[in-house]
Protein backbone atom coordinates (compact mmCIF):
# COMPACT_ATOMS: atom_id res chain seq x y z
CA UNK A 1 0.00 0.00 0.00
CA UNK A 2 2.83 2.41 0.78
CA UNK A 3 4.20 2.07 -2.76
CA UNK A 4 0.77 2.65 -4.28
CA UNK A 5 0.30 5.73 -2.10
CA UNK A 6 3.64 7.12 -3.25
CA UNK A 7 2.49 6.88 -6.85
CA UNK A 8 -0.85 8.49 -6.02
CA UNK A 9 0.79 11.61 -4.57
CA UNK A 10 3.23 12.26 -7.42
CA UNK A 11 1.16 14.84 -9.26
CA UNK A 12 3.71 17.39 -10.49
CA UNK A 13 3.62 18.18 -14.20
CA UNK A 14 6.76 19.63 -15.79
CA UNK A 15 7.05 22.09 -18.66
CA UNK A 16 7.49 20.08 -21.86
CA UNK A 17 5.63 17.01 -20.56
CA UNK A 18 3.30 15.19 -22.91
CA UNK A 19 -0.17 14.32 -21.61
CA UNK A 20 -1.84 11.42 -23.41
CA UNK A 21 0.74 11.95 -26.14
CA UNK A 22 -1.42 14.81 -27.37
CA UNK A 23 -1.03 17.85 -25.12
CA UNK A 24 2.37 19.52 -24.69
CA UNK A 25 2.62 21.48 -21.42
CA UNK A 26 4.02 24.97 -22.09
CA UNK A 27 3.65 26.95 -18.86
CA UNK A 28 1.83 27.27 -15.54
CA UNK A 29 -1.18 29.57 -15.47
CA UNK A 30 -1.94 29.37 -11.76
CA UNK A 31 -2.01 27.13 -8.73
CA UNK A 32 -4.32 26.76 -5.75
CA UNK A 33 -4.58 24.45 -2.80
CA UNK A 34 -6.29 21.68 -4.75
CA UNK A 35 -5.18 22.00 -8.35
CA UNK A 36 -2.71 23.54 -10.78
CA UNK A 37 -3.71 24.91 -14.18
CA UNK A 38 -1.32 24.77 -17.12
CA UNK A 39 -1.39 26.13 -20.64
CA UNK A 40 -0.66 23.44 -23.20
CA UNK A 41 -0.73 22.91 -26.96
CA UNK A 42 -3.12 20.41 -28.48
CA UNK A 43 -0.94 18.80 -31.18
CA UNK A 44 -3.88 17.25 -33.01
CA UNK A 45 -5.89 20.45 -33.55
CA UNK A 46 -2.96 22.86 -33.01
CA UNK A 47 -4.64 25.13 -30.49
CA UNK A 48 -3.86 26.31 -26.96
CA UNK A 49 -5.76 24.62 -24.14
CA UNK A 50 -5.84 24.88 -20.37
CA UNK A 51 -5.23 21.73 -18.35
CA UNK A 52 -6.35 21.54 -14.73
CA UNK A 53 -4.50 18.86 -12.73
CA UNK A 54 -5.64 17.89 -9.25
CA UNK A 55 -3.10 17.92 -6.43
CA UNK A 56 -4.27 14.68 -4.89
CA UNK A 57 -1.84 14.70 -1.96
CA UNK A 58 -2.82 18.19 -0.79
CA UNK A 59 -6.51 17.62 -1.37
CA UNK A 60 -6.63 14.29 0.45
CA UNK A 61 -4.82 15.09 3.65
CA UNK A 62 -3.25 11.64 3.63
CA UNK A 63 -6.33 9.41 3.44
CA UNK A 64 -6.49 7.03 0.47
CA UNK A 65 -10.29 6.80 0.54
CA UNK A 66 -10.46 10.58 0.48
CA UNK A 67 -8.09 10.60 -2.49
CA UNK A 68 -10.51 8.39 -4.40
CA UNK A 69 -13.52 10.50 -3.44
CA UNK A 70 -11.73 13.73 -4.38
CA UNK A 71 -10.66 12.28 -7.71
CA UNK A 72 -14.21 11.16 -8.39
CA UNK A 73 -15.60 14.63 -7.62
CA UNK A 74 -12.97 16.25 -9.81
CA UNK A 75 -13.82 14.11 -12.83
CA UNK A 76 -17.50 14.63 -12.13
CA UNK A 77 -16.92 18.38 -12.54
CA UNK A 78 -15.67 17.71 -16.05
CA UNK A 79 -18.65 15.53 -16.95
CA UNK A 80 -21.14 18.02 -15.56
CA UNK A 81 -19.66 21.03 -17.36
CA UNK A 82 -19.19 19.07 -20.60
CA UNK A 83 -22.89 18.17 -20.58
CA UNK A 84 -23.90 21.84 -21.01
CA UNK A 85 -23.53 23.33 -24.46
CA UNK A 86 -23.61 27.12 -24.32
CA UNK A 87 -21.21 29.94 -25.30
CA UNK A 88 -21.26 31.20 -21.71
CA UNK A 89 -20.23 27.87 -20.18
CA UNK A 90 -16.53 26.97 -20.15
CA UNK A 91 -15.92 24.30 -22.83
CA UNK A 92 -14.50 20.97 -21.64
CA UNK A 93 -12.56 19.11 -24.34
CA UNK A 94 -11.16 16.07 -22.57
CA UNK A 95 -10.49 14.54 -19.15
CA UNK A 96 -8.78 11.52 -17.68
CA UNK A 97 -5.96 10.34 -15.41
CA UNK A 98 -2.25 11.04 -15.77
CA UNK A 99 -0.47 7.84 -16.68
CA UNK A 100 2.40 8.14 -14.22
CA UNK A 101 0.68 9.48 -11.11
CA UNK A 102 -2.99 8.66 -11.55
CA UNK A 103 -3.84 12.29 -10.90
CA UNK A 104 -7.04 13.39 -12.66
CA UNK A 105 -6.92 16.19 -15.24
CA UNK A 106 -9.39 18.24 -17.25
CA UNK A 107 -8.57 19.75 -20.64
CA UNK A 108 -10.50 22.99 -21.03
CA UNK A 109 -10.98 25.96 -23.26
CA UNK A 110 -8.11 28.41 -22.79
CA UNK A 111 -9.52 31.70 -21.53
CA UNK A 112 -7.78 35.07 -21.70
CA UNK A 113 -8.90 37.70 -19.26
CA UNK A 114 -9.90 37.79 -15.60
CA UNK A 115 -12.82 37.02 -13.33
CA UNK A 116 -15.58 39.38 -12.29
CA UNK A 117 -14.24 39.67 -8.74
CA UNK A 118 -10.94 41.06 -10.04
CA UNK A 119 -12.80 43.41 -12.38
CA UNK A 120 -14.77 44.87 -9.48
CA UNK A 121 -11.73 45.07 -7.22
CA UNK A 122 -9.54 46.73 -9.85
CA UNK A 123 -12.03 49.01 -11.59
CA UNK A 124 -15.06 49.34 -9.32
CA UNK A 125 -18.74 49.00 -10.28
CA UNK A 126 -19.66 48.13 -13.86
CA UNK A 127 -21.73 50.26 -16.20
CA UNK A 128 -25.32 48.92 -16.39
CA UNK A 129 -25.24 48.92 -20.21
CA UNK A 130 -22.22 46.61 -20.07
CA UNK A 131 -23.33 44.50 -17.14
CA UNK A 132 -26.96 43.64 -17.84
CA UNK A 133 -26.68 42.20 -21.39
CA UNK A 134 -23.74 40.02 -20.38
CA UNK A 135 -25.56 38.92 -17.26
CA UNK A 136 -28.55 37.84 -19.34
CA UNK A 137 -26.21 35.57 -21.30
CA UNK A 138 -24.90 34.03 -18.09
CA UNK A 139 -28.42 33.42 -16.83
CA UNK A 140 -29.38 31.91 -20.17
CA UNK A 141 -26.44 29.50 -19.82
CA UNK A 142 -27.51 28.56 -16.31
CA UNK A 143 -31.01 28.02 -17.65
CA UNK A 144 -29.57 25.36 -19.96
CA UNK A 145 -27.92 23.73 -16.96
CA UNK A 146 -31.15 23.88 -14.96
CA UNK A 147 -33.04 22.21 -17.81
CA UNK A 148 -30.65 19.28 -17.39
CA UNK A 149 -31.10 19.20 -13.62
CA UNK A 150 -27.70 20.78 -12.91
CA UNK A 151 -27.35 23.33 -10.11
CA UNK A 152 -24.00 25.14 -9.89
CA UNK A 153 -24.27 25.92 -6.13
CA UNK A 154 -21.23 28.23 -5.92
CA UNK A 155 -22.02 31.23 -8.08
CA UNK A 156 -20.17 34.39 -7.14
CA UNK A 157 -18.01 37.02 -8.91
CA UNK A 158 -14.94 34.78 -8.66
CA UNK A 159 -16.68 32.09 -10.74
CA UNK A 160 -17.67 34.43 -13.56
CA UNK A 161 -14.87 34.88 -16.09
CA UNK A 162 -14.57 37.78 -18.53
CA UNK A 163 -12.96 36.22 -21.60
CA UNK A 164 -11.24 38.61 -24.01
CA UNK A 165 -12.75 41.70 -22.31
CA UNK A 166 -12.81 44.90 -24.32
CA UNK A 167 -12.72 43.10 -27.67
CA UNK A 168 -15.42 42.15 -30.17
CA UNK A 169 -15.01 38.56 -28.98
CA UNK A 170 -15.72 39.34 -25.35
CA UNK A 171 -17.72 36.57 -23.71
CA UNK A 172 -18.58 36.06 -20.07
CA UNK A 173 -18.28 32.48 -18.84
CA UNK A 174 -19.59 30.50 -15.88
CA UNK A 175 -16.71 28.40 -14.53
CA UNK A 176 -16.01 25.88 -11.74
CA UNK A 177 -18.74 23.26 -11.48
CA UNK A 178 -16.72 21.48 -8.78
CA UNK A 179 -19.57 21.24 -6.26
CA UNK A 180 -22.45 21.19 -8.74
CA UNK A 181 -25.59 19.23 -7.92
CA UNK A 182 -27.33 17.07 -10.50
CA UNK A 183 -31.03 16.49 -10.08
CA UNK A 184 -34.45 17.37 -11.46
CA UNK A 185 -34.66 21.19 -11.11
CA UNK A 186 -38.41 20.99 -10.42
CA UNK A 187 -37.88 18.53 -7.54
CA UNK A 188 -35.62 19.94 -4.80
CA UNK A 189 -33.68 17.42 -2.73
CA UNK A 190 -31.77 17.61 0.49
CA UNK A 191 -28.05 17.10 0.78
CA UNK A 192 -26.48 15.54 3.87
CA UNK A 193 -27.84 17.40 6.90
CA UNK A 194 -25.37 19.76 8.48
CA UNK A 195 -22.92 19.77 5.56
CA UNK A 196 -22.59 23.09 3.73
CA UNK A 197 -20.45 23.68 0.68
CA UNK A 198 -19.98 27.03 -1.00
CA UNK A 199 -19.17 30.59 0.06
CA UNK A 200 -21.07 31.93 3.13
CA UNK A 201 -21.62 35.38 1.60
CA UNK A 202 -23.63 33.80 -1.25
CA UNK A 203 -25.56 30.93 0.38
CA UNK A 204 -29.37 31.18 0.22
CA UNK A 205 -31.51 30.80 3.36
CA UNK A 206 -33.02 27.40 2.46
CA UNK A 207 -29.57 25.91 1.95
CA UNK A 208 -28.29 27.29 5.25
CA UNK A 209 -31.29 26.05 7.20
CA UNK A 210 -32.25 22.80 5.44
CA UNK A 211 -29.49 22.15 2.88
CA UNK A 212 -32.18 22.33 0.21
CA UNK A 213 -30.83 22.53 -3.34
CA UNK A 214 -32.71 23.61 -6.46
CA UNK A 215 -32.25 25.94 -9.42
CA UNK A 216 -33.58 28.71 -7.18
CA UNK A 217 -30.30 28.52 -5.25
CA UNK A 218 -28.44 29.60 -8.39
CA UNK A 219 -31.00 32.35 -8.97
CA UNK A 220 -30.35 33.75 -5.49
CA UNK A 221 -26.57 33.63 -5.91
CA UNK A 222 -26.76 35.32 -9.30
CA UNK A 223 -28.96 38.05 -7.80
CA UNK A 224 -26.25 38.72 -5.23
CA UNK A 225 -23.55 38.65 -7.90
CA UNK A 226 -25.49 41.10 -10.06
CA UNK A 227 -25.91 43.62 -7.24
CA UNK A 228 -22.22 43.35 -6.34
CA UNK A 229 -21.14 44.01 -9.92
CA UNK A 230 -23.53 46.95 -10.19
CA UNK A 231 -22.76 48.57 -6.83
CA UNK A 232 -19.15 47.49 -6.29
CA UNK A 233 -19.75 45.97 -2.87
CA UNK A 234 -21.15 42.59 -1.73
CA UNK A 235 -24.75 42.64 -0.53
CA UNK A 236 -23.60 40.54 2.42
CA UNK A 237 -20.37 42.18 3.65
CA UNK A 238 -19.90 39.78 6.58
CA UNK A 239 -17.26 37.11 5.97
CA UNK A 240 -17.90 35.13 9.15
CA UNK A 241 -20.31 32.25 8.37
CA UNK A 242 -22.70 32.81 11.29
CA UNK A 243 -23.09 36.53 10.67
CA UNK A 244 -23.50 36.00 6.93
CA UNK A 245 -26.11 33.28 7.53
CA UNK A 246 -28.11 35.57 9.79
CA UNK A 247 -28.23 38.22 7.09
CA UNK A 248 -29.40 35.76 4.44
CA UNK A 249 -32.11 34.28 6.64
CA UNK A 250 -33.47 37.69 7.65
CA UNK A 251 -33.20 39.22 4.17
CA UNK A 252 -30.86 41.90 5.53
CA UNK A 253 -28.96 42.62 2.31
CA UNK A 254 -26.99 45.80 1.63
CA UNK A 255 -28.45 47.05 -1.65
CA UNK A 256 -28.75 50.81 -2.24
CA UNK A 257 -32.25 52.21 -2.02
CA UNK A 258 -31.95 53.88 -5.42
CA UNK A 259 -31.39 50.46 -7.00
CA UNK A 260 -34.34 48.79 -5.27
CA UNK A 261 -36.70 51.66 -6.05
CA UNK A 262 -35.70 51.76 -9.72
CA UNK A 263 -36.46 49.59 -12.73
CA UNK A 264 -34.20 46.78 -11.51
CA UNK A 265 -35.69 46.64 -8.02
CA UNK A 266 -38.70 44.45 -8.84
CA UNK A 267 -36.48 41.88 -10.55
CA UNK A 268 -34.00 41.80 -7.66
CA UNK A 269 -36.72 41.46 -5.04
CA UNK A 270 -37.96 38.33 -6.76
CA UNK A 271 -34.49 36.89 -7.41
CA UNK A 272 -33.43 37.52 -3.79
CA UNK A 273 -36.65 36.53 -2.01
CA UNK A 274 -35.98 34.75 1.27
CA UNK A 275 -38.48 32.01 0.44
CA UNK A 276 -37.25 30.00 -2.61
CA UNK A 277 -40.76 29.49 -3.99
CA UNK A 278 -41.04 33.28 -4.35
CA UNK A 279 -38.00 33.43 -6.67
CA UNK A 280 -37.62 32.78 -10.38
CA UNK A 281 -37.68 29.04 -10.99
CA UNK A 282 -34.67 28.91 -13.32
CA UNK A 283 -31.90 31.06 -14.72
CA UNK A 284 -33.91 31.39 -17.93
CA UNK A 285 -36.85 32.97 -16.09
CA UNK A 286 -34.46 35.38 -14.37
CA UNK A 287 -32.90 36.24 -17.76
CA UNK A 288 -36.31 36.91 -19.33
CA UNK A 289 -37.21 39.32 -16.53
CA UNK A 290 -33.83 41.06 -16.61
CA UNK A 291 -34.06 41.45 -20.37
CA UNK A 292 -37.20 43.58 -19.91
CA UNK A 293 -35.33 46.12 -17.76
CA UNK A 294 -34.37 49.37 -19.51
CA UNK A 295 -30.67 49.86 -18.68
CA UNK A 296 -31.17 53.62 -19.02
CA UNK A 297 -33.34 53.49 -15.89
CA UNK A 298 -30.76 51.60 -13.81
CA UNK A 299 -28.58 53.83 -11.60
CA UNK A 300 -24.87 53.69 -12.38
CA UNK A 301 -22.20 53.64 -9.69
CA UNK A 302 -19.37 53.46 -12.24
CA UNK A 303 -18.20 57.00 -11.63
CA UNK A 304 -15.13 58.57 -10.05
CA UNK A 305 -15.06 58.03 -6.28
CA UNK A 306 -15.59 61.75 -5.64
CA UNK A 307 -18.94 61.63 -7.43
CA UNK A 308 -20.30 58.48 -5.79
CA UNK A 309 -23.03 58.68 -3.21
CA UNK A 310 -22.68 55.15 -1.92
CA UNK A 311 -21.46 56.23 1.51
CA UNK A 312 -24.80 57.92 2.18
CA UNK A 313 -26.98 55.32 0.45
CA UNK A 314 -29.80 53.78 2.45
CA UNK A 315 -30.03 49.99 2.51
CA UNK A 316 -33.27 48.17 1.72
CA UNK A 317 -34.24 44.95 3.45
CA UNK A 318 -35.26 42.17 1.09
CA UNK A 319 -38.61 40.51 1.80
CA UNK A 320 -38.46 38.35 4.90
CA UNK A 321 -40.60 35.30 5.71
CA UNK A 322 -44.27 36.24 5.68
CA UNK A 323 -43.63 39.76 4.35
CA UNK A 324 -44.95 41.15 1.10
CA UNK A 325 -43.55 43.51 -1.45
C-alpha positions as CSV (number, residue, x, y, z in Angstrom):
1,X,0.0,0.0,0.0
2,X,2.8,2.4,0.8
3,X,4.2,2.1,-2.8
4,X,0.8,2.6,-4.3
5,X,0.3,5.7,-2.1
6,X,3.6,7.1,-3.2
7,X,2.5,6.9,-6.8
8,X,-0.9,8.5,-6.0
9,X,0.8,11.6,-4.6
10,X,3.2,12.3,-7.4
11,X,1.2,14.8,-9.3
12,X,3.7,17.4,-10.5
13,X,3.6,18.2,-14.2
14,X,6.8,19.6,-15.8
15,X,7.0,22.1,-18.7
16,X,7.5,20.1,-21.9
17,X,5.6,17.0,-20.6
18,X,3.3,15.2,-22.9
19,X,-0.2,14.3,-21.6
20,X,-1.8,11.4,-23.4
21,X,0.7,11.9,-26.1
22,X,-1.4,14.8,-27.4
23,X,-1.0,17.9,-25.1
24,X,2.4,19.5,-24.7
25,X,2.6,21.5,-21.4
26,X,4.0,25.0,-22.1
27,X,3.6,26.9,-18.9
28,X,1.8,27.3,-15.5
29,X,-1.2,29.6,-15.5
30,X,-1.9,29.4,-11.8
31,X,-2.0,27.1,-8.7
32,X,-4.3,26.8,-5.7
33,X,-4.6,24.4,-2.8
34,X,-6.3,21.7,-4.7
35,X,-5.2,22.0,-8.4
36,X,-2.7,23.5,-10.8
37,X,-3.7,24.9,-14.2
38,X,-1.3,24.8,-17.1
39,X,-1.4,26.1,-20.6
40,X,-0.7,23.4,-23.2
41,X,-0.7,22.9,-27.0
42,X,-3.1,20.4,-28.5
43,X,-0.9,18.8,-31.2
44,X,-3.9,17.2,-33.0
45,X,-5.9,20.4,-33.5
46,X,-3.0,22.9,-33.0
47,X,-4.6,25.1,-30.5
48,X,-3.9,26.3,-27.0
49,X,-5.8,24.6,-24.1
50,X,-5.8,24.9,-20.4
51,X,-5.2,21.7,-18.3
52,X,-6.3,21.5,-14.7
53,X,-4.5,18.9,-12.7
54,X,-5.6,17.9,-9.2
55,X,-3.1,17.9,-6.4
56,X,-4.3,14.7,-4.9
57,X,-1.8,14.7,-2.0
58,X,-2.8,18.2,-0.8
59,X,-6.5,17.6,-1.4
60,X,-6.6,14.3,0.5
61,X,-4.8,15.1,3.6
62,X,-3.2,11.6,3.6
63,X,-6.3,9.4,3.4
64,X,-6.5,7.0,0.5
65,X,-10.3,6.8,0.5
66,X,-10.5,10.6,0.5
67,X,-8.1,10.6,-2.5
68,X,-10.5,8.4,-4.4
69,X,-13.5,10.5,-3.4
70,X,-11.7,13.7,-4.4
71,X,-10.7,12.3,-7.7
72,X,-14.2,11.2,-8.4
73,X,-15.6,14.6,-7.6
74,X,-13.0,16.2,-9.8
75,X,-13.8,14.1,-12.8
76,X,-17.5,14.6,-12.1
77,X,-16.9,18.4,-12.5
78,X,-15.7,17.7,-16.1
79,X,-18.6,15.5,-17.0
80,X,-21.1,18.0,-15.6
81,X,-19.7,21.0,-17.4
82,X,-19.2,19.1,-20.6
83,X,-22.9,18.2,-20.6
84,X,-23.9,21.8,-21.0
85,X,-23.5,23.3,-24.5
86,X,-23.6,27.1,-24.3
87,X,-21.2,29.9,-25.3
88,X,-21.3,31.2,-21.7
89,X,-20.2,27.9,-20.2
90,X,-16.5,27.0,-20.2
91,X,-15.9,24.3,-22.8
92,X,-14.5,21.0,-21.6
93,X,-12.6,19.1,-24.3
94,X,-11.2,16.1,-22.6
95,X,-10.5,14.5,-19.2
96,X,-8.8,11.5,-17.7
97,X,-6.0,10.3,-15.4
98,X,-2.3,11.0,-15.8
99,X,-0.5,7.8,-16.7
100,X,2.4,8.1,-14.2
101,X,0.7,9.5,-11.1
102,X,-3.0,8.7,-11.6
103,X,-3.8,12.3,-10.9
104,X,-7.0,13.4,-12.7
105,X,-6.9,16.2,-15.2
106,X,-9.4,18.2,-17.3
107,X,-8.6,19.7,-20.6
108,X,-10.5,23.0,-21.0
109,X,-11.0,26.0,-23.3
110,X,-8.1,28.4,-22.8
111,X,-9.5,31.7,-21.5
112,X,-7.8,35.1,-21.7
113,X,-8.9,37.7,-19.3
114,X,-9.9,37.8,-15.6
115,X,-12.8,37.0,-13.3
116,X,-15.6,39.4,-12.3
117,X,-14.2,39.7,-8.7
118,X,-10.9,41.1,-10.0
119,X,-12.8,43.4,-12.4
120,X,-14.8,44.9,-9.5
121,X,-11.7,45.1,-7.2
122,X,-9.5,46.7,-9.9
123,X,-12.0,49.0,-11.6
124,X,-15.1,49.3,-9.3
125,X,-18.7,49.0,-10.3
126,X,-19.7,48.1,-13.9
127,X,-21.7,50.3,-16.2
128,X,-25.3,48.9,-16.4
129,X,-25.2,48.9,-20.2
130,X,-22.2,46.6,-20.1
131,X,-23.3,44.5,-17.1
132,X,-27.0,43.6,-17.8
133,X,-26.7,42.2,-21.4
134,X,-23.7,40.0,-20.4
135,X,-25.6,38.9,-17.3
136,X,-28.5,37.8,-19.3
137,X,-26.2,35.6,-21.3
138,X,-24.9,34.0,-18.1
139,X,-28.4,33.4,-16.8
140,X,-29.4,31.9,-20.2
141,X,-26.4,29.5,-19.8
142,X,-27.5,28.6,-16.3
143,X,-31.0,28.0,-17.7
144,X,-29.6,25.4,-20.0
145,X,-27.9,23.7,-17.0
146,X,-31.1,23.9,-15.0
147,X,-33.0,22.2,-17.8
148,X,-30.6,19.3,-17.4
149,X,-31.1,19.2,-13.6
150,X,-27.7,20.8,-12.9
151,X,-27.3,23.3,-10.1
152,X,-24.0,25.1,-9.9
153,X,-24.3,25.9,-6.1
154,X,-21.2,28.2,-5.9
155,X,-22.0,31.2,-8.1
156,X,-20.2,34.4,-7.1
157,X,-18.0,37.0,-8.9
158,X,-14.9,34.8,-8.7
159,X,-16.7,32.1,-10.7
160,X,-17.7,34.4,-13.6
161,X,-14.9,34.9,-16.1
162,X,-14.6,37.8,-18.5
163,X,-13.0,36.2,-21.6
164,X,-11.2,38.6,-24.0
165,X,-12.7,41.7,-22.3
166,X,-12.8,44.9,-24.3
167,X,-12.7,43.1,-27.7
168,X,-15.4,42.1,-30.2
169,X,-15.0,38.6,-29.0
170,X,-15.7,39.3,-25.4
171,X,-17.7,36.6,-23.7
172,X,-18.6,36.1,-20.1
173,X,-18.3,32.5,-18.8
174,X,-19.6,30.5,-15.9
175,X,-16.7,28.4,-14.5
176,X,-16.0,25.9,-11.7
177,X,-18.7,23.3,-11.5
178,X,-16.7,21.5,-8.8
179,X,-19.6,21.2,-6.3
180,X,-22.4,21.2,-8.7
181,X,-25.6,19.2,-7.9
182,X,-27.3,17.1,-10.5
183,X,-31.0,16.5,-10.1
184,X,-34.4,17.4,-11.5
185,X,-34.7,21.2,-11.1
186,X,-38.4,21.0,-10.4
187,X,-37.9,18.5,-7.5
188,X,-35.6,19.9,-4.8
189,X,-33.7,17.4,-2.7
190,X,-31.8,17.6,0.5
191,X,-28.0,17.1,0.8
192,X,-26.5,15.5,3.9
193,X,-27.8,17.4,6.9
194,X,-25.4,19.8,8.5
195,X,-22.9,19.8,5.6
196,X,-22.6,23.1,3.7
197,X,-20.5,23.7,0.7
198,X,-20.0,27.0,-1.0
199,X,-19.2,30.6,0.1
200,X,-21.1,31.9,3.1
201,X,-21.6,35.4,1.6
202,X,-23.6,33.8,-1.2
203,X,-25.6,30.9,0.4
204,X,-29.4,31.2,0.2
205,X,-31.5,30.8,3.4
206,X,-33.0,27.4,2.5
207,X,-29.6,25.9,2.0
208,X,-28.3,27.3,5.2
209,X,-31.3,26.1,7.2
210,X,-32.3,22.8,5.4
211,X,-29.5,22.1,2.9
212,X,-32.2,22.3,0.2
213,X,-30.8,22.5,-3.3
214,X,-32.7,23.6,-6.5
215,X,-32.2,25.9,-9.4
216,X,-33.6,28.7,-7.2
217,X,-30.3,28.5,-5.3
218,X,-28.4,29.6,-8.4
219,X,-31.0,32.4,-9.0
220,X,-30.3,33.8,-5.5
221,X,-26.6,33.6,-5.9
222,X,-26.8,35.3,-9.3
223,X,-29.0,38.0,-7.8
224,X,-26.3,38.7,-5.2
225,X,-23.6,38.7,-7.9
226,X,-25.5,41.1,-10.1
227,X,-25.9,43.6,-7.2
228,X,-22.2,43.4,-6.3
229,X,-21.1,44.0,-9.9
230,X,-23.5,46.9,-10.2
231,X,-22.8,48.6,-6.8
232,X,-19.2,47.5,-6.3
233,X,-19.7,46.0,-2.9
234,X,-21.2,42.6,-1.7
235,X,-24.8,42.6,-0.5
236,X,-23.6,40.5,2.4
237,X,-20.4,42.2,3.7
238,X,-19.9,39.8,6.6
239,X,-17.3,37.1,6.0
240,X,-17.9,35.1,9.2
241,X,-20.3,32.2,8.4
242,X,-22.7,32.8,11.3
243,X,-23.1,36.5,10.7
244,X,-23.5,36.0,6.9
245,X,-26.1,33.3,7.5
246,X,-28.1,35.6,9.8
247,X,-28.2,38.2,7.1
248,X,-29.4,35.8,4.4
249,X,-32.1,34.3,6.6
250,X,-33.5,37.7,7.7
251,X,-33.2,39.2,4.2
252,X,-30.9,41.9,5.5
253,X,-29.0,42.6,2.3
254,X,-27.0,45.8,1.6
255,X,-28.4,47.1,-1.6
256,X,-28.7,50.8,-2.2
257,X,-32.3,52.2,-2.0
258,X,-32.0,53.9,-5.4
259,X,-31.4,50.5,-7.0
260,X,-34.3,48.8,-5.3
261,X,-36.7,51.7,-6.0
262,X,-35.7,51.8,-9.7
263,X,-36.5,49.6,-12.7
264,X,-34.2,46.8,-11.5
265,X,-35.7,46.6,-8.0
266,X,-38.7,44.5,-8.8
267,X,-36.5,41.9,-10.5
268,X,-34.0,41.8,-7.7
269,X,-36.7,41.5,-5.0
270,X,-38.0,38.3,-6.8
271,X,-34.5,36.9,-7.4
272,X,-33.4,37.5,-3.8
273,X,-36.6,36.5,-2.0
274,X,-36.0,34.8,1.3
275,X,-38.5,32.0,0.4
276,X,-37.3,30.0,-2.6
277,X,-40.8,29.5,-4.0
278,X,-41.0,33.3,-4.4
279,X,-38.0,33.4,-6.7
280,X,-37.6,32.8,-10.4
281,X,-37.7,29.0,-11.0
282,X,-34.7,28.9,-13.3
283,X,-31.9,31.1,-14.7
284,X,-33.9,31.4,-17.9
285,X,-36.8,33.0,-16.1
286,X,-34.5,35.4,-14.4
287,X,-32.9,36.2,-17.8
288,X,-36.3,36.9,-19.3
289,X,-37.2,39.3,-16.5
290,X,-33.8,41.1,-16.6
291,X,-34.1,41.5,-20.4
292,X,-37.2,43.6,-19.9
293,X,-35.3,46.1,-17.8
294,X,-34.4,49.4,-19.5
295,X,-30.7,49.9,-18.7
296,X,-31.2,53.6,-19.0
297,X,-33.3,53.5,-15.9
298,X,-30.8,51.6,-13.8
299,X,-28.6,53.8,-11.6
300,X,-24.9,53.7,-12.4
301,X,-22.2,53.6,-9.7
302,X,-19.4,53.5,-12.2
303,X,-18.2,57.0,-11.6
304,X,-15.1,58.6,-10.0
305,X,-15.1,58.0,-6.3
306,X,-15.6,61.7,-5.6
307,X,-18.9,61.6,-7.4
308,X,-20.3,58.5,-5.8
309,X,-23.0,58.7,-3.2
310,X,-22.7,55.1,-1.9
311,X,-21.5,56.2,1.5
312,X,-24.8,57.9,2.2
313,X,-27.0,55.3,0.5
314,X,-29.8,53.8,2.5
315,X,-30.0,50.0,2.5
316,X,-33.3,48.2,1.7
317,X,-34.2,45.0,3.4
318,X,-35.3,42.2,1.1
319,X,-38.6,40.5,1.8
320,X,-38.5,38.3,4.9
321,X,-40.6,35.3,5.7
322,X,-44.3,36.2,5.7
323,X,-43.6,39.8,4.4
324,X,-45.0,41.1,1.1
325,X,-43.6,43.5,-1.5
